[in-house]
Amino acid sequence: MVKLLRENVFVRGILTALRIWIGVEWIHASLTKIGSSVWTGSQAGIAVEGFLRSAVAQSTGTHPNVQAWYASFIKQFALPHARLFSYAVSFGELLVGIACILSSKNPRKNRVFFPIHATGIFNAVSSTHASCDSFLPRTPVGVHGAPGGQSWLRPSGHL
């Protein structure tokens, strides 16, 4: 399989196009956030705060979607610094998108962008980012065993 991915020009071309497409999607998402007042404007932090409060609310019950340690981190660190997280998410997505595009020629030899590129691809696949819905596999059972047909990489109940 590795030989096919490294030596087949057709497969490399498809993967390069996929990397560039994912990079463009990340840049588009970041520019939308950067242009929004609730992400980087006068009300920065409101969007992230709403998402984080929703995550904390999902940390209780018989089958919580959010682990207790993560809810504790959110309450004690992320919520008090929601404005910082808002800027970090907005500009972090921009950097991941740029890294995906710039490292698309040969990501393994590009020592500057490969770590960002690798984490960006992982985050793209494991996040609730809308552009990832088309290539994430669906299962008839959610992560915690509850029916729902959610992606096997995302917690049940998330979009």
N, C-alpha and C positions, 0 to 999 in steps of 0.2 A: 504494500500500500504506500509506504514512504517513497519507494522508488517511482511509483506512478505519479505521485504528487510532485516529486522533484524533477523528473525527466520528461514527462509528457507535456508538450507545449500547449496542447488544447486544454488540459486540466489546469495548468498554470495560468492560462489566459482567463479561464472562468473564475478562478480564485482571485486573480488580480481585479477583475471587474467587480466581483463581490466585495472585496476590500474597499475599492473606491466607492461603490454604492453605499456601503455601511458608513464610510467616512463622510460622504455627503449628507446622509441622514443625520448623523451626529452633529455636523455643523449646522444643519437646518434647525434641529431641535435647540441647539445652544443659542443661535441667533434669535430664535423666538423668545427664549428666556431672557437673553440680554436686553432685548427691546421691551420687556414687560416691567412695569413699575413694581409688581409684587415679587419679582425675582432680583432685579438689580437697581431698581429705581428708588423713589422716595419711600415706598412701602416694602422694601426688601425684607424678605424673611417670612412674609405672610403665607406664601404658597408652600414653602418647606414646613412651616409650623403646622399648617393644616394636615399635611401628609404625615408628619411625625405624630401628631395627636391621634390621628386615625390608627397608626401602628400601635401606639400605646393602648388604645381601646381594644385592640385585637389580641392583647397579651393575656387576657383572662379567660376563664371558662374551662370546660372539660377538654376541648381540643383547640388550644390557642394557635393562631396563625403566626404569632410573633413570640419568640423565646423570651423568657423572663430576664435573662442577662442583657439582651438587646434592648428590651423595654427600659431597664434600669439605666443603660447607657444613654438612651434617648432622653429620659427624664432629667438625669443629672448633668449631661454635657451638651447634647444636641439641641434641645429646646432652649436652654439659656443662650446658646450661640447660633440661633436659627439664621440670623442675618449673615454670619460668616459661612454657614453651610449653603445658603442661597447663592452667594457669590462663587463658592467652591464648585457647586454643581454646574452652574451656568458656564463658567470659564473652563472647568474640567472637561465638560462635554466638547467644548470647542477644541481643546488640546487633543483629546482622543480622536476627534474627527480629522484634524490635521495630521496626526501621527498615522492614522489608517491610510490616508491618501499618500503621504510622503514615503511611507515604508512599503507601498504596494509593489514597487519594482522588485525588491529582494529584501523582505523583512528580516531574514536571519542575519544578513551582513550589515544591516543598518543598526549599529550599536546605540545610537542616540534615541531612535524612535521605537525600537523593537519592544522594550519593556512597557512603554505606554500603549503600543499597538496590541500587545498580547493581553494586557489587562482590559483594554477597550473592547476587544473581541469577546472576552469572557463576560464583561459587564453587559455588552449588547445582547448576548445570548441569555443571560440570567436575569436581566432586569424586566421591568414592566413597560419598557420603551415601546411605543406603538408600532414602530417600523419593524420590530422583531417578530410580530405576530405571524407574519406570513411564512417564516421558516422554522418556528419552534414546534416540535412535535406535540400532538395532543394525545391525552390518554383518557380512558373512561373514568378514571379515579383520580381525585386530587392528591396533593402531597401527603396529607394526613389521613388518607383513606376515605375521605368524604366524597360522595359522587359530585361531579360538577364539570368534568371534561376540561379541567384546567391544564395548562402546560405542565409537564413534569418537572420543569425547572423553576416554576414560580409557585408561591404559596397559594392555596385555594382562596378564592374570593377576590383576588386582585385582577385588574383588567389586563 
